[in-house]
Amino acid sequence: MARSSRPTKLAATATKKGASAKKVVSAPKASKEGAAAKPRVTKSANGPRTATGKRASPALRTAAELGSVAAYEQRTIEGHRLAGRDPKPLTDHVSKGPRVERKRRRALSDVDAAIRNVPTLTEDEKLLHTPDLADGFTQSDPWRAMRVFSEVIEGFDALAHVTKGVSIFGSARTSPDDPQYQHAREVARLLAEAGFAVITGAGPGIMEAANRGAKDAGGESIGCNIELPFEQGANPYVDTLVNFRYFFVRKTMFVKYSNAFIIFPGGFGTLDELFEALTLIQCGKIYQFPVILFGRHYWAGLMRWLHSRVAGEGKISPGDLDLVMLTDDPAEAAQAVIDAHAAQHAHADV
């Protein structure tokens, strides 16, 4: 967008001693054609800030990325330990040698390479970076496209037998003595008894609870694991384990082989799956697909914001909120999935 050629006038108002002056943007003047000129966007005197109020900068962002990966790793380790397992240290944060470090410095900016010291590049990370022409064909995007295709085929092959599945998501950090863990286990048990395969991300916490519940009922317990900068490790209640390098391929499997999503309290990954499903429903890609939020108290703030701000400003239709079901009852959640599956097949038979 071209900037206005006319500078914006600023008027400083008098303030008390020690206070800073406020800047007021004057009303835009009309152009020769009679249309109002676009006001220039002025930068905040203090610069952009993060959601926690810190001054935003590349260095801060990179440090936050490193901290986020480390904290995610720690939550996963904690989830395994709460379940009675003591996993090995998952990341040593030591450089794997000069060749790897040179490749990282080509892929990342200098400030990023100086601060972010994650030693292993995952396949997702390689795919999302701008390609380096100095790399050979086996490190190029066309080669990765073939690996993506092969991973899709592997996933389809491993899960082709699943015609009745439900994906259950939630925090890896949830302890076995947490009521939400017990609820997830019970929901999965009820669904397995009804003939549903239970699909999770294969990790600890809520994922473990769901896989465990499926095993309790003698049902099929499936885990879709993902390559991470650290080794996540599958929980011991998974019967069918499928390992993925690429998040978007894994997410395709969750949707393709599920008749519903049940979302327990969790973090960014859980929210990602929630809004992925809602978007697909909104766009008419999937139908009779329940999205069930378990734990009314946990989700209440998000639902209020969606209703008052997102729907209130017309960013979504008010009816879009009816796509989400909230419950605290395992039997209610399971029955909603069972009813939707029956309705879906009745629709298909018409």
Secondary structure as GFF3:
##gff-version 3
##sequence-region A 1 350
A	DSSP	beta_strand	10	12	.	.	.	ID=ss1
A	DSSP	beta_strand	23	25	.	.	.	ID=ss2
A	DSSP	alpha_helix	58	82	.	.	.	ID=ss3
A	DSSP	alpha_helix	98	107	.	.	.	ID=ss4
A	DSSP	alpha_helix	110	115	.	.	.	ID=ss5
A	DSSP	alpha_helix	123	128	.	.	.	ID=ss6
A	DSSP	three_ten_helix	137	139	.	.	.	ID=ss7
A	DSSP	alpha_helix	141	159	.	.	.	ID=ss8
A	DSSP	beta_strand	165	169	.	.	.	ID=ss9
A	DSSP	alpha_helix	179	193	.	.	.	ID=ss10
A	DSSP	beta_strand	197	200	.	.	.	ID=ss11
A	DSSP	alpha_helix	206	216	.	.	.	ID=ss12
A	DSSP	beta_strand	221	226	.	.	.	ID=ss13
A	DSSP	beta_strand	240	244	.	.	.	ID=ss14
A	DSSP	alpha_helix	247	256	.	.	.	ID=ss15
A	DSSP	beta_strand	261	263	.	.	.	ID=ss16
A	DSSP	alpha_helix	268	282	.	.	.	ID=ss17
A	DSSP	beta_strand	291	294	.	.	.	ID=ss18
A	DSSP	alpha_helix	296	305	.	.	.	ID=ss19
A	DSSP	pi_helix	306	311	.	.	.	ID=ss20
A	DSSP	three_ten_helix	318	323	.	.	.	ID=ss21
A	DSSP	beta_strand	324	327	.	.	.	ID=ss22
A	DSSP	alpha_helix	330	349	.	.	.	ID=ss23
###
